[in-house]
Amino acid sequence: MVKAKQERCEEITKHLCMMDYYTFELQGAVLNRTKTLGYGDDECNFHLMSRERAAELGFVKSPNAK
């Protein structure tokens, strides 16, 4: 986030983070993330899995997803 502040692009950083979901989906993966620097959290907390594994686990996107 320091770099985002330095470059004065803090407002779009969270939108870039949201693009991660689409990027991984297009590659056949599922992203589960509840913390991200783009939303001002102190860390990025995420897990990637294949679509098959997500289905196996009965994965449902967290309502706290960021």
PDB file of N, CA, C and O in Angstrom:
ATOM      1  N   MET A   1       0.827  -1.193   0.000  1.00  0.00           N
ATOM      2  CA  MET A   1       0.000   0.000   0.000  1.00  0.00           C
ATOM      3  C   MET A   1       0.868   1.253   0.000  1.00  0.00           C
ATOM      4  O   MET A   1       0.437   2.310  -0.462  1.00  0.00           O
ATOM      5  N   VAL A   2       2.090   1.138   0.516  1.00  0.00           N
ATOM      6  CA  VAL A   2       3.000   2.284   0.534  1.00  0.00           C
ATOM      7  C   VAL A   2       3.243   2.782  -0.889  1.00  0.00           C
ATOM      8  O   VAL A   2       3.230   3.985  -1.146  1.00  0.00           O
ATOM      9  N   LYS A   3       3.462   1.850  -1.804  1.00  0.00           N
ATOM     10  CA  LYS A   3       3.698   2.222  -3.202  1.00  0.00           C
ATOM     11  C   LYS A   3       2.456   2.908  -3.782  1.00  0.00           C
ATOM     12  O   LYS A   3       2.578   3.872  -4.538  1.00  0.00           O
ATOM     13  N   ALA A   4       1.277   2.422  -3.435  1.00  0.00           N
ATOM     14  CA  ALA A   4       0.037   3.043  -3.922  1.00  0.00           C
ATOM     15  C   ALA A   4      -0.056   4.480  -3.430  1.00  0.00           C
ATOM     16  O   ALA A   4      -0.443   5.373  -4.184  1.00  0.00           O
ATOM     17  N   LYS A   5       0.297   4.708  -2.170  1.00  0.00           N
ATOM     18  CA  LYS A   5       0.285   6.075  -1.637  1.00  0.00           C
ATOM     19  C   LYS A   5       1.302   6.938  -2.359  1.00  0.00           C
ATOM     20  O   LYS A   5       1.033   8.085  -2.719  1.00  0.00           O
ATOM     21  N   GLN A   6       2.483   6.355  -2.563  1.00  0.00           N
ATOM     22  CA  GLN A   6       3.562   7.086  -3.235  1.00  0.00           C
ATOM     23  C   GLN A   6       3.147   7.503  -4.646  1.00  0.00           C
ATOM     24  O   GLN A   6       3.452   8.610  -5.091  1.00  0.00           O
ATOM     25  N   GLU A   7       2.460   6.623  -5.331  1.00  0.00           N
ATOM     26  CA  GLU A   7       2.031   6.900  -6.705  1.00  0.00           C
ATOM     27  C   GLU A   7       0.665   7.567  -6.772  1.00  0.00           C
ATOM     28  O   GLU A   7       0.161   7.844  -7.861  1.00  0.00           O
ATOM     29  N   ARG A   8       0.066   7.826  -5.618  1.00  0.00           N
ATOM     30  CA  ARG A   8      -1.244   8.478  -5.516  1.00  0.00           C
ATOM     31  C   ARG A   8      -2.347   7.734  -6.280  1.00  0.00           C
ATOM     32  O   ARG A   8      -3.150   8.332  -6.995  1.00  0.00           O
ATOM     33  N   CYS A   9      -2.353   6.439  -6.104  1.00  0.00           N
ATOM     34  CA  CYS A   9      -3.388   5.634  -6.773  1.00  0.00           C
ATOM     35  C   CYS A   9      -4.132   4.750  -5.767  1.00  0.00           C
ATOM     36  O   CYS A   9      -4.610   3.672  -6.122  1.00  0.00           O
ATOM     37  N   GLU A  10      -4.229   5.197  -4.535  1.00  0.00           N
ATOM     38  CA  GLU A  10      -4.906   4.427  -3.493  1.00  0.00           C
ATOM     39  C   GLU A  10      -6.352   4.102  -3.844  1.00  0.00           C
ATOM     40  O   GLU A  10      -6.849   3.028  -3.505  1.00  0.00           O
ATOM     41  N   GLU A  11      -7.020   5.015  -4.513  1.00  0.00           N
ATOM     42  CA  GLU A  11      -8.438   4.828  -4.820  1.00  0.00           C
ATOM     43  C   GLU A  11      -8.693   3.669  -5.774  1.00  0.00           C
ATOM     44  O   GLU A  11      -9.754   3.047  -5.710  1.00  0.00           O
ATOM     45  N   ILE A  12      -7.751   3.365  -6.652  1.00  0.00           N
ATOM     46  CA  ILE A  12      -7.983   2.273  -7.599  1.00  0.00           C
ATOM     47  C   ILE A  12      -7.389   0.947  -7.139  1.00  0.00           C
ATOM     48  O   ILE A  12      -7.666  -0.094  -7.734  1.00  0.00           O
ATOM     49  N   THR A  13      -6.578   0.975  -6.092  1.00  0.00           N
ATOM     50  CA  THR A  13      -5.902  -0.241  -5.650  1.00  0.00           C
ATOM     51  C   THR A  13      -6.885  -1.345  -5.301  1.00  0.00           C
ATOM     52  O   THR A  13      -6.666  -2.494  -5.684  1.00  0.00           O
ATOM     53  N   LYS A  14      -7.964  -1.036  -4.586  1.00  0.00           N
ATOM     54  CA  LYS A  14      -8.924  -2.078  -4.226  1.00  0.00           C
ATOM     55  C   LYS A  14      -9.597  -2.672  -5.462  1.00  0.00           C
ATOM     56  O   LYS A  14      -9.957  -3.849  -5.466  1.00  0.00           O
ATOM     57  N   HIS A  15      -9.767  -1.871  -6.500  1.00  0.00           N
ATOM     58  CA  HIS A  15     -10.364  -2.383  -7.741  1.00  0.00           C
ATOM     59  C   HIS A  15      -9.406  -3.348  -8.441  1.00  0.00           C
ATOM     60  O   HIS A  15      -9.831  -4.339  -9.035  1.00  0.00           O
ATOM     61  N   LEU A  16      -8.131  -3.048  -8.364  1.00  0.00           N
ATOM     62  CA  LEU A  16      -7.138  -3.957  -8.931  1.00  0.00           C
ATOM     63  C   LEU A  16      -7.165  -5.290  -8.188  1.00  0.00           C
ATOM     64  O   LEU A  16      -7.057  -6.353  -8.799  1.00  0.00           O
ATOM     65  N   CYS A  17      -7.311  -5.222  -6.868  1.00  0.00           N
ATOM     66  CA  CYS A  17      -7.407  -6.450  -6.075  1.00  0.00           C
ATOM     67  C   CYS A  17      -8.633  -7.272  -6.475  1.00  0.00           C
ATOM     68  O   CYS A  17      -8.567  -8.500  -6.532  1.00  0.00           O
ATOM     69  N   MET A  18      -9.738  -6.605  -6.749  1.00  0.00           N
ATOM     70  CA  MET A  18     -10.950  -7.321  -7.158  1.00  0.00           C
ATOM     71  C   MET A  18     -10.756  -8.036  -8.497  1.00  0.00           C
ATOM     72  O   MET A  18     -11.380  -9.067  -8.746  1.00  0.00           O
ATOM     73  N   MET A  19      -9.903  -7.499  -9.345  1.00  0.00           N
ATOM     74  CA  MET A  19      -9.626  -8.140 -10.627  1.00  0.00           C
ATOM     75  C   MET A  19      -8.969  -9.508 -10.441  1.00  0.00           C
ATOM     76  O   MET A  19      -9.035 -10.352 -11.335  1.00  0.00           O
ATOM     77  N   ASP A  20      -8.339  -9.729  -9.292  1.00  0.00           N
ATOM     78  CA  ASP A  20      -7.720 -11.031  -9.023  1.00  0.00           C
ATOM     79  C   ASP A  20      -8.721 -12.163  -9.158  1.00  0.00           C
ATOM     80  O   ASP A  20      -8.384 -13.230  -9.671  1.00  0.00           O
ATOM     81  N   TYR A  21      -9.959 -11.941  -8.699  1.00  0.00           N
ATOM     82  CA  TYR A  21     -10.979 -12.984  -8.782  1.00  0.00           C
ATOM     83  C   TYR A  21     -11.235 -13.390 -10.229  1.00  0.00           C
ATOM     84  O   TYR A  21     -11.317 -14.580 -10.533  1.00  0.00           O
ATOM     85  N   TYR A  22     -11.360 -12.431 -11.106  1.00  0.00           N
ATOM     86  CA  TYR A  22     -11.614 -12.704 -12.526  1.00  0.00           C
ATOM     87  C   TYR A  22     -10.393 -13.320 -13.195  1.00  0.00           C
ATOM     88  O   TYR A  22     -10.519 -14.238 -14.005  1.00  0.00           O
ATOM     89  N   THR A  23      -9.234 -12.823 -12.863  1.00  0.00           N
ATOM     90  CA  THR A  23      -8.000 -13.341 -13.452  1.00  0.00           C
ATOM     91  C   THR A  23      -7.825 -14.821 -13.133  1.00  0.00           C
ATOM     92  O   THR A  23      -7.543 -15.621 -14.024  1.00  0.00           O
ATOM     93  N   PHE A  24      -7.989 -15.184 -11.870  1.00  0.00           N
ATOM     94  CA  PHE A  24      -7.829 -16.588 -11.489  1.00  0.00           C
ATOM     95  C   PHE A  24      -8.959 -17.446 -12.027  1.00  0.00           C
ATOM     96  O   PHE A  24      -8.736 -18.600 -12.392  1.00  0.00           O
ATOM     97  N   GLU A  25     -10.169 -16.903 -12.083  1.00  0.00           N
ATOM     98  CA  GLU A  25     -11.299 -17.648 -12.636  1.00  0.00           C
ATOM     99  C   GLU A  25     -11.038 -18.015 -14.088  1.00  0.00           C
ATOM    100  O   GLU A  25     -11.315 -19.138 -14.508  1.00  0.00           O
ATOM    101  N   LEU A  26     -10.510 -17.076 -14.852  1.00  0.00           N
ATOM    102  CA  LEU A  26     -10.191 -17.338 -16.256  1.00  0.00           C
ATOM    103  C   LEU A  26      -9.120 -18.414 -16.410  1.00  0.00           C
ATOM    104  O   LEU A  26      -9.023 -19.055 -17.457  1.00  0.00           O
ATOM    105  N   GLN A  27      -8.327 -18.606 -15.377  1.00  0.00           N
ATOM    106  CA  GLN A  27      -7.271 -19.617 -15.410  1.00  0.00           C
ATOM    107  C   GLN A  27      -7.711 -20.935 -14.774  1.00  0.00           C
ATOM    108  O   GLN A  27      -6.912 -21.861 -14.638  1.00  0.00           O
ATOM    109  N   GLY A  28      -8.982 -21.014 -14.386  1.00  0.00           N
ATOM    110  CA  GLY A  28      -9.510 -22.247 -13.831  1.00  0.00           C
ATOM    111  C   GLY A  28      -9.281 -22.415 -12.342  1.00  0.00           C
ATOM    112  O   GLY A  28      -9.366 -23.529 -11.826  1.00  0.00           O
ATOM    113  N   ALA A  29      -8.993 -21.331 -11.644  1.00  0.00           N
ATOM    114  CA  ALA A  29      -8.747 -21.399 -10.205  1.00  0.00           C
ATOM    115  C   ALA A  29      -9.794 -20.594  -9.445  1.00  0.00           C
ATOM    116  O   ALA A  29     -10.483 -19.742 -10.007  1.00  0.00           O
ATOM    117  N   VAL A  30      -9.890 -20.886  -8.164  1.00  0.00           N
ATOM    118  CA  VAL A  30     -10.819 -20.183  -7.281  1.00  0.00           C
ATOM    119  C   VAL A  30      -9.985 -19.490  -6.211  1.00  0.00           C
ATOM    120  O   VAL A  30      -9.111 -20.102  -5.597  1.00  0.00           O
ATOM    121  N   LEU A  31     -10.262 -18.220  -5.996  1.00  0.00           N
ATOM    122  CA  LEU A  31      -9.550 -17.424  -4.999  1.00  0.00           C
ATOM    123  C   LEU A  31     -10.441 -17.212  -3.789  1.00  0.00           C
ATOM    124  O   LEU A  31     -11.599 -16.816  -3.920  1.00  0.00           O
ATOM    125  N   ASN A  32      -9.900 -17.473  -2.623  1.00  0.00           N
ATOM    126  CA  ASN A  32     -10.574 -17.183  -1.367  1.00  0.00           C
ATOM    127  C   ASN A  32      -9.680 -16.204  -0.622  1.00  0.00           C
ATOM    128  O   ASN A  32      -8.553 -16.547  -0.264  1.00  0.00           O
ATOM    129  N   ARG A  33     -10.161 -15.001  -0.386  1.00  0.00           N
ATOM    130  CA  ARG A  33      -9.342 -13.978   0.284  1.00  0.00           C
ATOM    131  C   ARG A  33     -10.223 -13.153   1.213  1.00  0.00           C
ATOM    132  O   ARG A  33     -11.287 -12.679   0.815  1.00  0.00           O
ATOM    133  N   THR A  34      -9.769 -12.985   2.460  1.00  0.00           N
ATOM    134  CA  THR A  34     -10.525 -12.193   3.430  1.00  0.00           C
ATOM    135  C   THR A  34      -9.786 -10.934   3.859  1.00  0.00           C
ATOM    136  O   THR A  34     -10.374 -10.059   4.495  1.00  0.00           O
ATOM    137  N   LYS A  35      -8.514 -10.831   3.522  1.00  0.00           N
ATOM    138  CA  LYS A  35      -7.749  -9.619   3.817  1.00  0.00           C
ATOM    139  C   LYS A  35      -6.888  -9.271   2.615  1.00  0.00           C
ATOM    140  O   LYS A  35      -6.379 -10.152   1.923  1.00  0.00           O
ATOM    141  N   THR A  36      -6.734  -7.975   2.378  1.00  0.00           N
ATOM    142  CA  THR A  36      -5.875  -7.529   1.283  1.00  0.00           C
ATOM    143  C   THR A  36      -5.345  -6.127   1.589  1.00  0.00           C
ATOM    144  O   THR A  36      -6.044  -5.290   2.159  1.00  0.00           O
ATOM    145  N   LEU A  37      -4.120  -5.901   1.203  1.00  0.00           N
ATOM    146  CA  LEU A  37      -3.501  -4.590   1.411  1.00  0.00           C
ATOM    147  C   LEU A  37      -4.265  -3.499   0.677  1.00  0.00           C
ATOM    148  O   LEU A  37      -4.315  -2.355   1.128  1.00  0.00           O
ATOM    149  N   GLY A  38      -4.857  -3.854  -0.447  1.00  0.00           N
ATOM    150  CA  GLY A  38      -5.615  -2.894  -1.244  1.00  0.00           C
ATOM    151  C   GLY A  38      -6.821  -2.304  -0.527  1.00  0.00           C
ATOM    152  O   GLY A  38      -7.299  -1.227  -0.884  1.00  0.00           O
ATOM    153  N   TYR A  39      -7.310  -3.013   0.482  1.00  0.00           N
ATOM    154  CA  TYR A  39      -8.431  -2.520   1.279  1.00  0.00           C
ATOM    155  C   TYR A  39      -7.970  -1.981   2.625  1.00  0.00           C
ATOM    156  O   TYR A  39      -8.781  -1.703   3.508  1.00  0.00           O
ATOM    157  N   GLY A  40      -6.656  -1.838   2.769  1.00  0.00           N
ATOM    158  CA  GLY A  40      -6.109  -1.252   3.980  1.00  0.00           C
ATOM    159  C   GLY A  40      -5.825  -2.231   5.102  1.00  0.00           C
ATOM    160  O   GLY A  40      -5.477  -1.820   6.209  1.00  0.00           O
ATOM    161  N   ASP A  41      -5.970  -3.533   4.829  1.00  0.00           N
ATOM    162  CA  ASP A  41      -5.638  -4.527   5.849  1.00  0.00           C
ATOM    163  C   ASP A  41      -4.119  -4.590   6.034  1.00  0.00           C
ATOM    164  O   ASP A  41      -3.357  -4.061   5.226  1.00  0.00           O
ATOM    165  N   ASP A  42      -3.708  -5.238   7.098  1.00  0.00           N
ATOM    166  CA  ASP A  42      -2.283  -5.326   7.402  1.00  0.00           C
ATOM    167  C   ASP A  42      -1.585  -6.449   6.649  1.00  0.00           C
ATOM    168  O   ASP A  42      -0.363  -6.578   6.725  1.00  0.00           O
ATOM    169  N   GLU A  43      -2.347  -7.263   5.921  1.00  0.00           N
ATOM    170  CA  GLU A  43      -1.778  -8.372   5.158  1.00  0.00           C
ATOM    171  C   GLU A  43      -2.756  -8.810   4.075  1.00  0.00           C
ATOM    172  O   GLU A  43      -3.921  -8.414   4.069  1.00  0.00           O
ATOM    173  N   CYS A  44      -2.262  -9.624   3.171  1.00  0.00           N
ATOM    174  CA  CYS A  44      -3.126 -10.297   2.211  1.00  0.00           C
ATOM    175  C   CYS A  44      -3.280 -11.721   2.711  1.00  0.00           C
ATOM    176  O   CYS A  44      -2.290 -12.433   2.877  1.00  0.00           O
ATOM    177  N   ASN A  45      -4.505 -12.137   2.951  1.00  0.00           N
ATOM    178  CA  ASN A  45      -4.807 -13.470   3.449  1.00  0.00           C
ATOM    179  C   ASN A  45      -5.616 -14.162   2.361  1.00  0.00           C
ATOM    180  O   ASN A  45      -6.787 -13.843   2.155  1.00  0.00           O
ATOM    181  N   PHE A  46      -4.991 -15.110   1.664  1.00  0.00           N
ATOM    182  CA  PHE A  46      -5.690 -15.732   0.540  1.00  0.00           C
ATOM    183  C   PHE A  46      -5.324 -17.194   0.398  1.00  0.00           C
ATOM    184  O   PHE A  46      -4.327 -17.670   0.940  1.00  0.00           O
ATOM    185  N   HIS A  47      -6.161 -17.886  -0.345  1.00  0.00           N
ATOM    186  CA  HIS A  47      -5.948 -19.289  -0.665  1.00  0.00           C
ATOM    187  C   HIS A  47      -6.458 -19.512  -2.077  1.00  0.00           C
ATOM    188  O   HIS A  47      -7.561 -19.084  -2.417  1.00  0.00           O
ATOM    189  N   LEU A  48      -5.660 -20.181  -2.901  1.00  0.00           N
ATOM    190  CA  LEU A  48      -6.062 -20.531  -4.267  1.00  0.00           C
ATOM    191  C   LEU A  48      -6.315 -22.025  -4.341  1.00  0.00           C
ATOM    192  O   LEU A  48      -5.616 -22.815  -3.705  1.00  0.00           O
ATOM    193  N   MET A  49      -7.315 -22.408  -5.118  1.00  0.00           N
ATOM    194  CA  MET A  49      -7.587 -23.825  -5.325  1.00  0.00           C
ATOM    195  C   MET A  49      -8.191 -24.027  -6.706  1.00  0.00           C
ATOM    196  O   MET A  49      -8.719 -23.096  -7.314  1.00  0.00           O
ATOM    197  N   SER A  50      -8.104 -25.243  -7.182  1.00  0.00           N
ATOM    198  CA  SER A  50      -8.709 -25.556  -8.480  1.00  0.00           C
ATOM    199  C   SER A  50     -10.223 -25.554  -8.328  1.00  0.00           C
ATOM    200  O   SER A  50     -10.745 -25.677  -7.219  1.00  0.00           O
ATOM    201  N   ARG A  51     -10.917 -25.415  -9.435  1.00  0.00           N
ATOM    202  CA  ARG A  51     -12.387 -25.464  -9.395  1.00  0.00           C
ATOM    203  C   ARG A  51     -12.860 -26.812  -8.867  1.00  0.00           C
ATOM    204  O   ARG A  51     -13.833 -26.904  -8.119  1.00  0.00           O
ATOM    205  N   GLU A  52     -12.142 -27.856  -9.278  1.00  0.00           N
ATOM    206  CA  GLU A  52     -12.503 -29.196  -8.839  1.00  0.00           C
ATOM    207  C   GLU A  52     -12.392 -29.324  -7.316  1.00  0.00           C
ATOM    208  O   GLU A  52     -13.277 -29.875  -6.661  1.00  0.00           O
ATOM    209  N   ARG A  53     -11.295 -28.807  -6.768  1.00  0.00           N
ATOM    210  CA  ARG A  53     -11.090 -28.884  -5.320  1.00  0.00           C
ATOM    211  C   ARG A  53     -12.142 -28.041  -4.588  1.00  0.00           C
ATOM    212  O   ARG A  53     -12.649 -28.448  -3.543  1.00  0.00           O
ATOM    213  N   ALA A  54     -12.460 -26.887  -5.132  1.00  0.00           N
ATOM    214  CA  ALA A  54     -13.479 -26.030  -4.523  1.00  0.00           C
ATOM    215  C   ALA A  54     -14.822 -26.757  -4.486  1.00  0.00           C
ATOM    216  O   ALA A  54     -15.539 -26.691  -3.487  1.00  0.00           O
ATOM    217  N   ALA A  55     -15.162 -27.449  -5.574  1.00  0.00           N
ATOM    218  CA  ALA A  55     -16.421 -28.205  -5.631  1.00  0.00           C
ATOM    219  C   ALA A  55     -16.384 -29.360  -4.627  1.00  0.00           C
ATOM    220  O   ALA A  55     -17.371 -29.638  -3.945  1.00  0.00           O
ATOM    221  N   GLU A  56     -15.233 -30.026  -4.550  1.00  0.00           N
ATOM    222  CA  GLU A  56     -15.048 -31.128  -3.600  1.00  0.00           C
ATOM    223  C   GLU A  56     -15.294 -30.671  -2.161  1.00  0.00           C
ATOM    224  O   GLU A  56     -15.916 -31.376  -1.367  1.00  0.00           O
ATOM    225  N   LEU A  57     -14.798 -29.489  -1.848  1.00  0.00           N
ATOM    226  CA  LEU A  57     -14.923 -28.940  -0.503  1.00  0.00           C
ATOM    227  C   LEU A  57     -16.274 -28.283  -0.248  1.00  0.00           C
ATOM    228  O   LEU A  57     -16.607 -27.957   0.891  1.00  0.00           O
ATOM    229  N   GLY A  58     -17.062 -28.088  -1.328  1.00  0.00           N
ATOM    230  CA  GLY A  58     -18.324 -27.364  -1.189  1.00  0.00           C
ATOM    231  C   GLY A  58     -18.070 -25.897  -0.884  1.00  0.00           C
ATOM    232  O   GLY A  58     -18.824 -25.263  -0.146  1.00  0.00           O
ATOM    233  N   PHE A  59     -17.005 -25.368  -1.460  1.00  0.00           N
ATOM    234  CA  PHE A  59     -16.574 -23.997  -1.192  1.00  0.00           C
ATOM    235  C   PHE A  59     -17.647 -22.985  -1.558  1.00  0.00           C
ATOM    236  O   PHE A  59     -18.236 -23.047  -2.637  1.00  0.00           O
ATOM    237  N   VAL A  60     -17.890 -22.064  -0.656  1.00  0.00           N
ATOM    238  CA  VAL A  60     -18.794 -20.940  -0.874  1.00  0.00           C
ATOM    239  C   VAL A  60     -18.003 -19.685  -0.540  1.00  0.00           C
ATOM    240  O   VAL A  60     -17.373 -19.607   0.515  1.00  0.00           O
ATOM    241  N   LYS A  61     -18.034 -18.714  -1.422  1.00  0.00           N
ATOM    242  CA  LYS A  61     -17.289 -17.474  -1.221  1.00  0.00           C
ATOM    243  C   LYS A  61     -17.708 -16.814   0.098  1.00  0.00           C
ATOM    244  O   LYS A  61     -18.894 -16.672   0.396  1.00  0.00           O
ATOM    245  N   SER A  62     -16.714 -16.423   0.861  1.00  0.00           N
ATOM    246  CA  SER A  62     -16.939 -15.789   2.155  1.00  0.00           C
ATOM    247  C   SER A  62     -17.663 -14.451   1.992  1.00  0.00           C
ATOM    248  O   SER A  62     -17.359 -13.698   1.066  1.00  0.00           O
ATOM    249  N   PRO A  63     -18.612 -14.145   2.874  1.00  0.00           N
ATOM    250  CA  PRO A  63     -19.256 -12.835   2.801  1.00  0.00           C
ATOM    251  C   PRO A  63     -18.271 -11.716   3.163  1.00  0.00           C
ATOM    252  O   PRO A  63     -18.540 -10.541   2.912  1.00  0.00           O
ATOM    253  N   ASN A  64     -17.140 -12.085   3.750  1.00  0.00           N
ATOM    254  CA  ASN A  64     -16.093 -11.112   4.091  1.00  0.00           C
ATOM    255  C   ASN A  64     -15.031 -11.006   3.010  1.00  0.00           C
ATOM    256  O   ASN A  64     -14.004 -10.358   3.214  1.00  0.00           O
ATOM    257  N   ALA A  65     -15.264 -11.634   1.862  1.00  0.00           N
ATOM    258  CA  ALA A  65     -14.259 -11.633   0.801  1.00  0.00           C
ATOM    259  C   ALA A  65     -13.934 -10.225   0.349  1.00  0.00           C
ATOM    260  O   ALA A  65     -14.809  -9.368   0.232  1.00  0.00           O
ATOM    261  N   LYS A  66     -12.659 -10.009   0.099  1.00  0.00           N
ATOM    262  CA  LYS A  66     -12.180  -8.709  -0.394  1.00  0.00           C
ATOM    263  C   LYS A  66     -11.362  -8.925  -1.627  1.00  0.00           C
ATOM    264  O   LYS A  66     -10.859  -7.964  -2.211  1.00  0.00           O
TER     265      LYS A  66
END
